[in-house]
Amino acid sequence: MRFSEGDAVHKPRGYKFPGVVLSEFRTMNGEIRYVVEMIAFEGMPPLARPSGLLHVFSGEQLAQGFNHDPPGLVPKTTT
């Protein structure tokens, strides 16, 4: 799946990682990767809330939209 800068995404399997796509780039092998900045999610302890945590994912590791209602964040809408 392809994503664009500003898209709301989440990691549907394994550990929780809701976030927003900041950029897309290609590896030296030509594979597409996405830099995603994590946002706080419901139930996350206050001291564990992310502060600019970035992670690199392949498109196969991500799904469109949030799997929860993030506080105070309005993701970009796609038309």
mmCIF file of the N, C-alpha and C atoms, coordinates in Angstrom:
data_MODEL
# 
_entry.id   MODEL 
# 
loop_
_atom_site.group_PDB 
_atom_site.id 
_atom_site.type_symbol 
_atom_site.label_atom_id 
_atom_site.label_alt_id 
_atom_site.label_comp_id 
_atom_site.label_asym_id 
_atom_site.label_entity_id 
_atom_site.label_seq_id 
_atom_site.pdbx_PDB_ins_code 
_atom_site.Cartn_x 
_atom_site.Cartn_y 
_atom_site.Cartn_z 
_atom_site.occupancy 
_atom_site.B_iso_or_equiv 
_atom_site.pdbx_formal_charge 
_atom_site.auth_seq_id 
_atom_site.auth_comp_id 
_atom_site.auth_asym_id 
_atom_site.auth_atom_id 
_atom_site.pdbx_PDB_model_num 
ATOM 1   N N  . MET A 1 1  ? 0.849   -1.185 0.000  1.00 0.00 ? 1  MET A N  1 
ATOM 2   C CA . MET A 1 1  ? 0.000   0.000  0.000  1.00 0.00 ? 1  MET A CA 1 
ATOM 3   C C  . MET A 1 1  ? 0.887   1.238  0.000  1.00 0.00 ? 1  MET A C  1 
ATOM 4   N N  . ARG A 1 2  ? 0.494   2.267  -0.727 1.00 0.00 ? 2  ARG A N  1 
ATOM 5   C CA . ARG A 1 2  ? 1.242   3.520  -0.789 1.00 0.00 ? 2  ARG A CA 1 
ATOM 6   C C  . ARG A 1 2  ? 0.594   4.547  0.137  1.00 0.00 ? 2  ARG A C  1 
ATOM 7   N N  . PHE A 1 3  ? 1.430   5.330  0.767  1.00 0.00 ? 3  PHE A N  1 
ATOM 8   C CA . PHE A 1 3  ? 0.977   6.384  1.677  1.00 0.00 ? 3  PHE A CA 1 
ATOM 9   C C  . PHE A 1 3  ? 1.594   7.704  1.252  1.00 0.00 ? 3  PHE A C  1 
ATOM 10  N N  . SER A 1 4  ? 1.005   8.789  1.728  1.00 0.00 ? 4  SER A N  1 
ATOM 11  C CA . SER A 1 4  ? 1.494   10.131 1.418  1.00 0.00 ? 4  SER A CA 1 
ATOM 12  C C  . SER A 1 4  ? 1.829   10.860 2.708  1.00 0.00 ? 4  SER A C  1 
ATOM 13  N N  . GLU A 1 5  ? 2.645   11.884 2.582  1.00 0.00 ? 5  GLU A N  1 
ATOM 14  C CA . GLU A 1 5  ? 2.986   12.724 3.730  1.00 0.00 ? 5  GLU A CA 1 
ATOM 15  C C  . GLU A 1 5  ? 1.710   13.249 4.373  1.00 0.00 ? 5  GLU A C  1 
ATOM 16  N N  . GLY A 1 6  ? 1.611   13.122 5.691  1.00 0.00 ? 6  GLY A N  1 
ATOM 17  C CA . GLY A 1 6  ? 0.443   13.592 6.428  1.00 0.00 ? 6  GLY A CA 1 
ATOM 18  C C  . GLY A 1 6  ? -0.623  12.537 6.655  1.00 0.00 ? 6  GLY A C  1 
ATOM 19  N N  . ASP A 1 7  ? -0.494  11.370 6.021  1.00 0.00 ? 7  ASP A N  1 
ATOM 20  C CA . ASP A 1 7  ? -1.485  10.302 6.217  1.00 0.00 ? 7  ASP A CA 1 
ATOM 21  C C  . ASP A 1 7  ? -1.430  9.762  7.643  1.00 0.00 ? 7  ASP A C  1 
ATOM 22  N N  . ALA A 1 8  ? -2.605  9.518  8.208  1.00 0.00 ? 8  ALA A N  1 
ATOM 23  C CA . ALA A 1 8  ? -2.724  8.847  9.503  1.00 0.00 ? 8  ALA A CA 1 
ATOM 24  C C  . ALA A 1 8  ? -2.594  7.347  9.246  1.00 0.00 ? 8  ALA A C  1 
ATOM 25  N N  . VAL A 1 9  ? -1.725  6.680  10.011 1.00 0.00 ? 9  VAL A N  1 
ATOM 26  C CA . VAL A 1 9  ? -1.489  5.245  9.839  1.00 0.00 ? 9  VAL A CA 1 
ATOM 27  C C  . VAL A 1 9  ? -1.357  4.574  11.204 1.00 0.00 ? 9  VAL A C  1 
ATOM 28  N N  . HIS A 1 10 ? -1.390  3.251  11.190 1.00 0.00 ? 10 HIS A N  1 
ATOM 29  C CA . HIS A 1 10 ? -1.081  2.478  12.393 1.00 0.00 ? 10 HIS A CA 1 
ATOM 30  C C  . HIS A 1 10 ? -0.484  1.141  11.982 1.00 0.00 ? 10 HIS A C  1 
ATOM 31  N N  . LYS A 1 11 ? 0.195   0.515  12.916 1.00 0.00 ? 11 LYS A N  1 
ATOM 32  C CA . LYS A 1 11 ? 0.769   -0.806 12.699 1.00 0.00 ? 11 LYS A CA 1 
ATOM 33  C C  . LYS A 1 11 ? -0.267  -1.814 13.210 1.00 0.00 ? 11 LYS A C  1 
ATOM 34  N N  . PRO A 1 12 ? -0.897  -2.584 12.317 1.00 0.00 ? 12 PRO A N  1 
ATOM 35  C CA . PRO A 1 12 ? -2.006  -3.443 12.730 1.00 0.00 ? 12 PRO A CA 1 
ATOM 36  C C  . PRO A 1 12 ? -1.604  -4.726 13.457 1.00 0.00 ? 12 PRO A C  1 
ATOM 37  N N  . ARG A 1 13 ? -0.342  -5.134 13.347 1.00 0.00 ? 13 ARG A N  1 
ATOM 38  C CA . ARG A 1 13 ? 0.090   -6.369 14.016 1.00 0.00 ? 13 ARG A CA 1 
ATOM 39  C C  . ARG A 1 13 ? 1.222   -6.065 14.990 1.00 0.00 ? 13 ARG A C  1 
ATOM 40  N N  . GLY A 1 14 ? 1.285   -6.848 16.059 1.00 0.00 ? 14 GLY A N  1 
ATOM 41  C CA . GLY A 1 14 ? 2.370   -6.682 17.029 1.00 0.00 ? 14 GLY A CA 1 
ATOM 42  C C  . GLY A 1 14 ? 2.150   -5.480 17.930 1.00 0.00 ? 14 GLY A C  1 
ATOM 43  N N  . TYR A 1 15 ? 3.230   -4.779 18.235 1.00 0.00 ? 15 TYR A N  1 
ATOM 44  C CA . TYR A 1 15 ? 3.143   -3.632 19.143 1.00 0.00 ? 15 TYR A CA 1 
ATOM 45  C C  . TYR A 1 15 ? 2.360   -2.490 18.483 1.00 0.00 ? 15 TYR A C  1 
ATOM 46  N N  . LYS A 1 16 ? 1.751   -1.639 19.325 1.00 0.00 ? 16 LYS A N  1 
ATOM 47  C CA . LYS A 1 16 ? 0.984   -0.496 18.821 1.00 0.00 ? 16 LYS A CA 1 
ATOM 48  C C  . LYS A 1 16 ? 1.935   0.588  18.333 1.00 0.00 ? 16 LYS A C  1 
ATOM 49  N N  . PHE A 1 17 ? 1.621   1.164  17.194 1.00 0.00 ? 17 PHE A N  1 
ATOM 50  C CA . PHE A 1 17 ? 2.380   2.309  16.689 1.00 0.00 ? 17 PHE A CA 1 
ATOM 51  C C  . PHE A 1 17 ? 1.468   3.135  15.801 1.00 0.00 ? 17 PHE A C  1 
ATOM 52  N N  . PRO A 1 18 ? 0.604   3.966  16.423 1.00 0.00 ? 18 PRO A N  1 
ATOM 53  C CA . PRO A 1 18 ? -0.197  4.903  15.636 1.00 0.00 ? 18 PRO A CA 1 
ATOM 54  C C  . PRO A 1 18 ? 0.641   6.132  15.322 1.00 0.00 ? 18 PRO A C  1 
ATOM 55  N N  . GLY A 1 19 ? 0.474   6.678  14.128 1.00 0.00 ? 19 GLY A N  1 
ATOM 56  C CA . GLY A 1 19 ? 1.274   7.845  13.809 1.00 0.00 ? 19 GLY A CA 1 
ATOM 57  C C  . GLY A 1 19 ? 0.870   8.521  12.525 1.00 0.00 ? 19 GLY A C  1 
ATOM 58  N N  . VAL A 1 20 ? 1.741   9.424  12.111 1.00 0.00 ? 20 VAL A N  1 
ATOM 59  C CA . VAL A 1 20 ? 1.526   10.218 10.910 1.00 0.00 ? 20 VAL A CA 1 
ATOM 60  C C  . VAL A 1 20 ? 2.757   10.070 10.019 1.00 0.00 ? 20 VAL A C  1 
ATOM 61  N N  . VAL A 1 21 ? 2.533   9.826  8.733  1.00 0.00 ? 21 VAL A N  1 
ATOM 62  C CA . VAL A 1 21 ? 3.637   9.693  7.778  1.00 0.00 ? 21 VAL A CA 1 
ATOM 63  C C  . VAL A 1 21 ? 4.293   11.059 7.583  1.00 0.00 ? 21 VAL A C  1 
ATOM 64  N N  . LEU A 1 22 ? 5.607   11.110 7.809  1.00 0.00 ? 22 LEU A N  1 
ATOM 65  C CA . LEU A 1 22 ? 6.351   12.354 7.611  1.00 0.00 ? 22 LEU A CA 1 
ATOM 66  C C  . LEU A 1 22 ? 7.036   12.400 6.255  1.00 0.00 ? 22 LEU A C  1 
ATOM 67  N N  . SER A 1 23 ? 7.494   11.237 5.791  1.00 0.00 ? 23 SER A N  1 
ATOM 68  C CA . SER A 1 23 ? 8.164   11.226 4.491  1.00 0.00 ? 23 SER A CA 1 
ATOM 69  C C  . SER A 1 23 ? 8.232   9.812  3.928  1.00 0.00 ? 23 SER A C  1 
ATOM 70  N N  . GLU A 1 24 ? 8.513   9.761  2.642  1.00 0.00 ? 24 GLU A N  1 
ATOM 71  C CA . GLU A 1 24 ? 8.716   8.501  1.924  1.00 0.00 ? 24 GLU A CA 1 
ATOM 72  C C  . GLU A 1 24 ? 10.102  8.559  1.301  1.00 0.00 ? 24 GLU A C  1 
ATOM 73  N N  . PHE A 1 25 ? 10.803  7.445  1.298  1.00 0.00 ? 25 PHE A N  1 
ATOM 74  C CA . PHE A 1 25 ? 12.103  7.388  0.637  1.00 0.00 ? 25 PHE A CA 1 
ATOM 75  C C  . PHE A 1 25 ? 12.336  5.974  0.106  1.00 0.00 ? 25 PHE A C  1 
ATOM 76  N N  . ARG A 1 26 ? 13.382  5.819  -0.666 1.00 0.00 ? 26 ARG A N  1 
ATOM 77  C CA . ARG A 1 26 ? 13.756  4.503  -1.201 1.00 0.00 ? 26 ARG A CA 1 
ATOM 78  C C  . ARG A 1 26 ? 15.059  4.047  -0.562 1.00 0.00 ? 26 ARG A C  1 
ATOM 79  N N  . THR A 1 27 ? 15.127  2.749  -0.269 1.00 0.00 ? 27 THR A N  1 
ATOM 80  C CA . THR A 1 27 ? 16.371  2.178  0.244  1.00 0.00 ? 27 THR A CA 1 
ATOM 81  C C  . THR A 1 27 ? 17.372  2.083  -0.900 1.00 0.00 ? 27 THR A C  1 
ATOM 82  N N  . MET A 1 28 ? 18.583  1.690  -0.598 1.00 0.00 ? 28 MET A N  1 
ATOM 83  C CA . MET A 1 28 ? 19.596  1.524  -1.645 1.00 0.00 ? 28 MET A CA 1 
ATOM 84  C C  . MET A 1 28 ? 19.208  0.403  -2.598 1.00 0.00 ? 28 MET A C  1 
ATOM 85  N N  . ASN A 1 29 ? 18.313  -0.488 -2.167 1.00 0.00 ? 29 ASN A N  1 
ATOM 86  C CA . ASN A 1 29 ? 17.796  -1.562 -3.031 1.00 0.00 ? 29 ASN A CA 1 
ATOM 87  C C  . ASN A 1 29 ? 16.559  -1.131 -3.804 1.00 0.00 ? 29 ASN A C  1 
ATOM 88  N N  . GLY A 1 30 ? 16.120  0.129  -3.617 1.00 0.00 ? 30 GLY A N  1 
ATOM 89  C CA . GLY A 1 30 ? 14.966  0.643  -4.343 1.00 0.00 ? 30 GLY A CA 1 
ATOM 90  C C  . GLY A 1 30 ? 13.619  0.371  -3.695 1.00 0.00 ? 30 GLY A C  1 
ATOM 91  N N  . GLU A 1 31 ? 13.616  -0.173 -2.469 1.00 0.00 ? 31 GLU A N  1 
ATOM 92  C CA . GLU A 1 31 ? 12.356  -0.460 -1.774 1.00 0.00 ? 31 GLU A CA 1 
ATOM 93  C C  . GLU A 1 31 ? 11.835  0.799  -1.089 1.00 0.00 ? 31 GLU A C  1 
ATOM 94  N N  . ILE A 1 32 ? 10.518  0.991  -1.121 1.00 0.00 ? 32 ILE A N  1 
ATOM 95  C CA . ILE A 1 32 ? 9.909   2.176  -0.511 1.00 0.00 ? 32 ILE A CA 1 
ATOM 96  C C  . ILE A 1 32 ? 9.768   1.971  0.992  1.00 0.00 ? 32 ILE A C  1 
ATOM 97  N N  . ARG A 1 33 ? 10.132  3.010  1.731  1.00 0.00 ? 33 ARG A N  1 
ATOM 98  C CA . ARG A 1 33 ? 9.995   3.021  3.192  1.00 0.00 ? 33 ARG A CA 1 
ATOM 99  C C  . ARG A 1 33 ? 9.336   4.337  3.591  1.00 0.00 ? 33 ARG A C  1 
ATOM 100 N N  . TYR A 1 34 ? 8.723   4.325  4.786  1.00 0.00 ? 34 TYR A N  1 
ATOM 101 C CA . TYR A 1 34 ? 8.035   5.503  5.318  1.00 0.00 ? 34 TYR A CA 1 
ATOM 102 C C  . TYR A 1 34 ? 8.569   5.843  6.699  1.00 0.00 ? 34 TYR A C  1 
ATOM 103 N N  . VAL A 1 35 ? 8.794   7.134  6.938  1.00 0.00 ? 35 VAL A N  1 
ATOM 104 C CA . VAL A 1 35 ? 9.128   7.613  8.274  1.00 0.00 ? 35 VAL A CA 1 
ATOM 105 C C  . VAL A 1 35 ? 7.815   8.033  8.912  1.00 0.00 ? 35 VAL A C  1 
ATOM 106 N N  . VAL A 1 36 ? 7.498   7.419  10.069 1.00 0.00 ? 36 VAL A N  1 
ATOM 107 C CA . VAL A 1 36 ? 6.241   7.684  10.768 1.00 0.00 ? 36 VAL A CA 1 
ATOM 108 C C  . VAL A 1 36 ? 6.558   8.226  12.163 1.00 0.00 ? 36 VAL A C  1 
ATOM 109 N N  . GLU A 1 37 ? 5.898   9.331  12.528 1.00 0.00 ? 37 GLU A N  1 
ATOM 110 C CA . GLU A 1 37 ? 6.038   9.874  13.881 1.00 0.00 ? 37 GLU A CA 1 
ATOM 111 C C  . GLU A 1 37 ? 4.883   9.377  14.730 1.00 0.00 ? 37 GLU A C  1 
ATOM 112 N N  . MET A 1 38 ? 5.210   8.747  15.846 1.00 0.00 ? 38 MET A N  1 
ATOM 113 C CA . MET A 1 38 ? 4.199   8.189  16.731 1.00 0.00 ? 38 MET A CA 1 
ATOM 114 C C  . MET A 1 38 ? 3.416   9.294  17.430 1.00 0.00 ? 38 MET A C  1 
ATOM 115 N N  . ILE A 1 39 ? 2.132   9.015  17.651 1.00 0.00 ? 39 ILE A N  1 
ATOM 116 C CA . ILE A 1 39 ? 1.289   9.900  18.452 1.00 0.00 ? 39 ILE A CA 1 
ATOM 117 C C  . ILE A 1 39 ? 0.814   9.110  19.663 1.00 0.00 ? 39 ILE A C  1 
ATOM 118 N N  . ALA A 1 40 ? 0.405   9.811  20.707 1.00 0.00 ? 40 ALA A N  1 
ATOM 119 C CA . ALA A 1 40 ? -0.094  9.157  21.919 1.00 0.00 ? 40 ALA A CA 1 
ATOM 120 C C  . ALA A 1 40 ? -1.380  8.408  21.611 1.00 0.00 ? 40 ALA A C  1 
ATOM 121 N N  . PHE A 1 41 ? -1.589  7.287  22.296 1.00 0.00 ? 41 PHE A N  1 
ATOM 122 C CA . PHE A 1 41 ? -2.826  6.543  22.118 1.00 0.00 ? 41 PHE A CA 1 
ATOM 123 C C  . PHE A 1 41 ? -3.487  6.311  23.466 1.00 0.00 ? 41 PHE A C  1 
ATOM 124 N N  . GLU A 1 42 ? -4.785  6.043  23.436 1.00 0.00 ? 42 GLU A N  1 
ATOM 125 C CA . GLU A 1 42 ? -5.575  5.834  24.644 1.00 0.00 ? 42 GLU A CA 1 
ATOM 126 C C  . GLU A 1 42 ? -4.977  4.716  25.483 1.00 0.00 ? 42 GLU A C  1 
ATOM 127 N N  . GLY A 1 43 ? -4.822  4.963  26.769 1.00 0.00 ? 43 GLY A N  1 
ATOM 128 C CA . GLY A 1 43 ? -4.275  3.969  27.675 1.00 0.00 ? 43 GLY A CA 1 
ATOM 129 C C  . GLY A 1 43 ? -2.770  4.048  27.845 1.00 0.00 ? 43 GLY A C  1 
ATOM 130 N N  . MET A 1 44 ? -2.118  4.904  27.070 1.00 0.00 ? 44 MET A N  1 
ATOM 131 C CA . MET A 1 44 ? -0.665  5.054  27.184 1.00 0.00 ? 44 MET A CA 1 
ATOM 132 C C  . MET A 1 44 ? -0.348  5.853  28.446 1.00 0.00 ? 44 MET A C  1 
ATOM 133 N N  . PRO A 1 45 ? 0.541   5.337  29.310 1.00 0.00 ? 45 PRO A N  1 
ATOM 134 C CA . PRO A 1 45 ? 0.901   6.080  30.526 1.00 0.00 ? 45 PRO A CA 1 
ATOM 135 C C  . PRO A 1 45 ? 1.495   7.437  30.175 1.00 0.00 ? 45 PRO A C  1 
ATOM 136 N N  . PRO A 1 46 ? 1.172   8.478  30.952 1.00 0.00 ? 46 PRO A N  1 
ATOM 137 C CA . PRO A 1 46 ? 1.669   9.825  30.638 1.00 0.00 ? 46 PRO A CA 1 
ATOM 138 C C  . PRO A 1 46 ? 3.184   9.910  30.455 1.00 0.00 ? 46 PRO A C  1 
ATOM 139 N N  . LEU A 1 47 ? 3.950   9.203  31.273 1.00 0.00 ? 47 LEU A N  1 
ATOM 140 C CA . LEU A 1 47 ? 5.407   9.270  31.157 1.00 0.00 ? 47 LEU A CA 1 
ATOM 141 C C  . LEU A 1 47 ? 5.937   8.533  29.932 1.00 0.00 ? 47 LEU A C  1 
ATOM 142 N N  . ALA A 1 48 ? 5.109   7.700  29.319 1.00 0.00 ? 48 ALA A N  1 
ATOM 143 C CA . ALA A 1 48 ? 5.534   6.945  28.131 1.00 0.00 ? 48 ALA A CA 1 
ATOM 144 C C  . ALA A 1 48 ? 5.115   7.626  26.831 1.00 0.00 ? 48 ALA A C  1 
ATOM 145 N N  . ARG A 1 49 ? 4.434   8.767  26.937 1.00 0.00 ? 49 ARG A N  1 
ATOM 146 C CA . ARG A 1 49 ? 3.950   9.444  25.733 1.00 0.00 ? 49 ARG A CA 1 
ATOM 147 C C  . ARG A 1 49 ? 5.120   9.865  24.851 1.00 0.00 ? 49 ARG A C  1 
ATOM 148 N N  . PRO A 1 50 ? 4.991   9.634  23.547 1.00 0.00 ? 50 PRO A N  1 
ATOM 149 C CA . PRO A 1 50 ? 6.107   9.921  22.643 1.00 0.00 ? 50 PRO A CA 1 
ATOM 150 C C  . PRO A 1 50 ? 6.374   11.412 22.505 1.00 0.00 ? 50 PRO A C  1 
ATOM 151 N N  . SER A 1 51 ? 7.616   11.719 22.293 1.00 0.00 ? 51 SER A N  1 
ATOM 152 C CA . SER A 1 51 ? 8.011   13.097 22.043 1.00 0.00 ? 51 SER A CA 1 
ATOM 153 C C  . SER A 1 51 ? 8.909   13.084 20.810 1.00 0.00 ? 51 SER A C  1 
ATOM 154 N N  . GLY A 1 52 ? 8.271   13.018 19.639 1.00 0.00 ? 52 GLY A N  1 
ATOM 155 C CA . GLY A 1 52 ? 9.029   13.001 18.402 1.00 0.00 ? 52 GLY A CA 1 
ATOM 156 C C  . GLY A 1 52 ? 9.596   11.649 18.028 1.00 0.00 ? 52 GLY A C  1 
ATOM 157 N N  . LEU A 1 53 ? 9.043   10.560 18.577 1.00 0.00 ? 53 LEU A N  1 
ATOM 158 C CA . LEU A 1 53 ? 9.531   9.221  18.252 1.00 0.00 ? 53 LEU A CA 1 
ATOM 159 C C  . LEU A 1 53 ? 9.263   8.895  16.791 1.00 0.00 ? 53 LEU A C  1 
ATOM 160 N N  . LEU A 1 54 ? 10.325  8.597  16.043 1.00 0.00 ? 54 LEU A N  1 
ATOM 161 C CA . LEU A 1 54 ? 10.219  8.287  14.619 1.00 0.00 ? 54 LEU A CA 1 
ATOM 162 C C  . LEU A 1 54 ? 10.567  6.821  14.400 1.00 0.00 ? 54 LEU A C  1 
ATOM 163 N N  . HIS A 1 55 ? 9.906   6.196  13.438 1.00 0.00 ? 55 HIS A N  1 
ATOM 164 C CA . HIS A 1 55 ? 10.179  4.805  13.096 1.00 0.00 ? 55 HIS A CA 1 
ATOM 165 C C  . HIS A 1 55 ? 10.067  4.662  11.581 1.00 0.00 ? 55 HIS A C  1 
ATOM 166 N N  . VAL A 1 56 ? 10.881  3.780  11.019 1.00 0.00 ? 56 VAL A N  1 
ATOM 167 C CA . VAL A 1 56 ? 10.845  3.513  9.578  1.00 0.00 ? 56 VAL A CA 1 
ATOM 168 C C  . VAL A 1 56 ? 10.103  2.207  9.350  1.00 0.00 ? 56 VAL A C  1 
ATOM 169 N N  . PHE A 1 57 ? 9.107   2.233  8.448  1.00 0.00 ? 57 PHE A N  1 
ATOM 170 C CA . PHE A 1 57 ? 8.293   1.061  8.128  1.00 0.00 ? 57 PHE A CA 1 
ATOM 171 C C  . PHE A 1 57 ? 8.226   0.853  6.624  1.00 0.00 ? 57 PHE A C  1 
ATOM 172 N N  . SER A 1 58 ? 7.966   -0.381 6.224  1.00 0.00 ? 58 SER A N  1 
ATOM 173 C CA . SER A 1 58 ? 7.586   -0.648 4.836  1.00 0.00 ? 58 SER A CA 1 
ATOM 174 C C  . SER A 1 58 ? 6.073   -0.470 4.747  1.00 0.00 ? 58 SER A C  1 
ATOM 175 N N  . GLY A 1 59 ? 5.558   -0.307 3.543  1.00 0.00 ? 59 GLY A N  1 
ATOM 176 C CA . GLY A 1 59 ? 4.117   -0.151 3.371  1.00 0.00 ? 59 GLY A CA 1 
ATOM 177 C C  . GLY A 1 59 ? 3.322   -1.357 3.835  1.00 0.00 ? 59 GLY A C  1 
ATOM 178 N N  . GLU A 1 60 ? 3.926   -2.559 3.751  1.00 0.00 ? 60 GLU A N  1 
ATOM 179 C CA . GLU A 1 60 ? 3.238   -3.782 4.176  1.00 0.00 ? 60 GLU A CA 1 
ATOM 180 C C  . GLU A 1 60 ? 3.044   -3.842 5.685  1.00 0.00 ? 60 GLU A C  1 
ATOM 181 N N  . GLN A 1 61 ? 3.810   -3.066 6.430  1.00 0.00 ? 61 GLN A N  1 
ATOM 182 C CA . GLN A 1 61 ? 3.709   -3.069 7.890  1.00 0.00 ? 61 GLN A CA 1 
ATOM 183 C C  . GLN A 1 61 ? 2.655   -2.091 8.403  1.00 0.00 ? 61 GLN A C  1 
ATOM 184 N N  . LEU A 1 62 ? 2.081   -1.273 7.528  1.00 0.00 ? 62 LEU A N  1 
ATOM 185 C CA . LEU A 1 62 ? 1.169   -0.209 7.952  1.00 0.00 ? 62 LEU A CA 1 
ATOM 186 C C  . LEU A 1 62 ? -0.221  -0.393 7.378  1.00 0.00 ? 62 LEU A C  1 
ATOM 187 N N  . ALA A 1 63 ? -1.193  0.213  8.075  1.00 0.00 ? 63 ALA A N  1 
ATOM 188 C CA . ALA A 1 63 ? -2.574  0.274  7.600  1.00 0.00 ? 63 ALA A CA 1 
ATOM 189 C C  . ALA A 1 63 ? -3.035  1.725  7.689  1.00 0.00 ? 63 ALA A C  1 
ATOM 190 N N  . GLN A 1 64 ? -3.955  2.092  6.818  1.00 0.00 ? 64 GLN A N  1 
ATOM 191 C CA . GLN A 1 64 ? -4.481  3.458  6.760  1.00 0.00 ? 64 GLN A CA 1 
ATOM 192 C C  . GLN A 1 64 ? -5.313  3.776  7.993  1.00 0.00 ? 64 GLN A C  1 
ATOM 193 N N  . GLY A 1 65 ? -5.223  5.006  8.485  1.00 0.00 ? 65 GLY A N  1 
ATOM 194 C CA . GLY A 1 65 ? -6.055  5.498  9.580  1.00 0.00 ? 65 GLY A CA 1 
ATOM 195 C C  . GLY A 1 65 ? -5.540  5.082  10.943 1.00 0.00 ? 65 GLY A C  1 
ATOM 196 N N  . PHE A 1 66 ? -6.209  5.623  11.954 1.00 0.00 ? 66 PHE A N  1 
ATOM 197 C CA . PHE A 1 66 ? -5.872  5.289  13.331 1.00 0.00 ? 66 PHE A CA 1 
ATOM 198 C C  . PHE A 1 66 ? -6.744  4.135  13.792 1.00 0.00 ? 66 PHE A C  1 
ATOM 199 N N  . ASN A 1 67 ? -6.219  3.293  14.667 1.00 0.00 ? 67 ASN A N  1 
ATOM 200 C CA . ASN A 1 67 ? -7.026  2.218  15.235 1.00 0.00 ? 67 ASN A CA 1 
ATOM 201 C C  . ASN A 1 67 ? -7.555  2.614  16.606 1.00 0.00 ? 67 ASN A C  1 
ATOM 202 N N  . HIS A 1 68 ? -7.626  3.922  16.861 1.00 0.00 ? 68 HIS A N  1 
ATOM 203 C CA . HIS A 1 68 ? -8.127  4.489  18.116 1.00 0.00 ? 68 HIS A CA 1 
ATOM 204 C C  . HIS A 1 68 ? -8.421  5.966  17.859 1.00 0.00 ? 68 HIS A C  1 
ATOM 205 N N  . ASP A 1 69 ? -8.863  6.663  18.866 1.00 0.00 ? 69 ASP A N  1 
ATOM 206 C CA . ASP A 1 69 ? -9.149  8.095  18.738 1.00 0.00 ? 69 ASP A CA 1 
ATOM 207 C C  . ASP A 1 69 ? -8.049  8.884  19.428 1.00 0.00 ? 69 ASP A C  1 
ATOM 208 N N  . PRO A 1 70 ? -7.049  9.372  18.691 1.00 0.00 ? 70 PRO A N  1 
ATOM 209 C CA . PRO A 1 70 ? -5.943  10.091 19.322 1.00 0.00 ? 70 PRO A CA 1 
ATOM 210 C C  . PRO A 1 70 ? -6.388  11.440 19.876 1.00 0.00 ? 70 PRO A C  1 
ATOM 211 N N  . PRO A 1 71 ? -5.924  11.802 21.066 1.00 0.00 ? 71 PRO A N  1 
ATOM 212 C CA . PRO A 1 71 ? -6.310  13.082 21.649 1.00 0.00 ? 71 PRO A CA 1 
ATOM 213 C C  . PRO A 1 71 ? -5.655  14.250 20.945 1.00 0.00 ? 71 PRO A C  1 
ATOM 214 N N  . GLY A 1 72 ? -6.443  15.234 20.538 1.00 0.00 ? 72 GLY A N  1 
ATOM 215 C CA . GLY A 1 72 ? -5.922  16.487 20.029 1.00 0.00 ? 72 GLY A CA 1 
ATOM 216 C C  . GLY A 1 72 ? -5.235  16.438 18.676 1.00 0.00 ? 72 GLY A C  1 
ATOM 217 N N  . LEU A 1 73 ? -5.480  15.413 17.883 1.00 0.00 ? 73 LEU A N  1 
ATOM 218 C CA . LEU A 1 73 ? -4.845  15.338 16.582 1.00 0.00 ? 73 LEU A CA 1 
ATOM 219 C C  . LEU A 1 73 ? -5.888  15.197 15.506 1.00 0.00 ? 73 LEU A C  1 
ATOM 220 N N  . VAL A 1 74 ? -5.788  16.014 14.496 1.00 0.00 ? 74 VAL A N  1 
ATOM 221 C CA . VAL A 1 74 ? -6.701  15.907 13.349 1.00 0.00 ? 74 VAL A CA 1 
ATOM 222 C C  . VAL A 1 74 ? -5.857  15.526 12.146 1.00 0.00 ? 74 VAL A C  1 
ATOM 223 N N  . PRO A 1 75 ? -5.930  14.249 11.722 1.00 0.00 ? 75 PRO A N  1 
ATOM 224 C CA . PRO A 1 75 ? -5.114  13.829 10.589 1.00 0.00 ? 75 PRO A CA 1 
ATOM 225 C C  . PRO A 1 75 ? -5.602  14.423 9.284  1.00 0.00 ? 75 PRO A C  1 
ATOM 226 N N  . LYS A 1 76 ? -4.718  14.439 8.311  1.00 0.00 ? 76 LYS A N  1 
ATOM 227 C CA . LYS A 1 76 ? -5.066  14.898 6.979  1.00 0.00 ? 76 LYS A CA 1 
ATOM 228 C C  . LYS A 1 76 ? -6.131  13.953 6.404  1.00 0.00 ? 76 LYS A C  1 
ATOM 229 N N  . THR A 1 77 ? -7.127  14.509 5.771  1.00 0.00 ? 77 THR A N  1 
ATOM 230 C CA . THR A 1 77 ? -8.154  13.665 5.148  1.00 0.00 ? 77 THR A CA 1 
ATOM 231 C C  . THR A 1 77 ? -7.801  13.498 3.691  1.00 0.00 ? 77 THR A C  1 
ATOM 232 N N  . THR A 1 78 ? -8.077  12.320 3.172  1.00 0.00 ? 78 THR A N  1 
ATOM 233 C CA . THR A 1 78 ? -7.802  12.059 1.766  1.00 0.00 ? 78 THR A CA 1 
ATOM 234 C C  . THR A 1 78 ? -9.124  12.067 1.007  1.00 0.00 ? 78 THR A C  1 
ATOM 235 N N  . THR A 1 79 ? -9.080  12.547 -0.222 1.00 0.00 ? 79 THR A N  1 
ATOM 236 C CA . THR A 1 79 ? -10.301 12.610 -1.032 1.00 0.00 ? 79 THR A CA 1 
ATOM 237 C C  . THR A 1 79 ? -10.197 11.701 -2.214 1.00 0.00 ? 79 THR A C  1 
# 
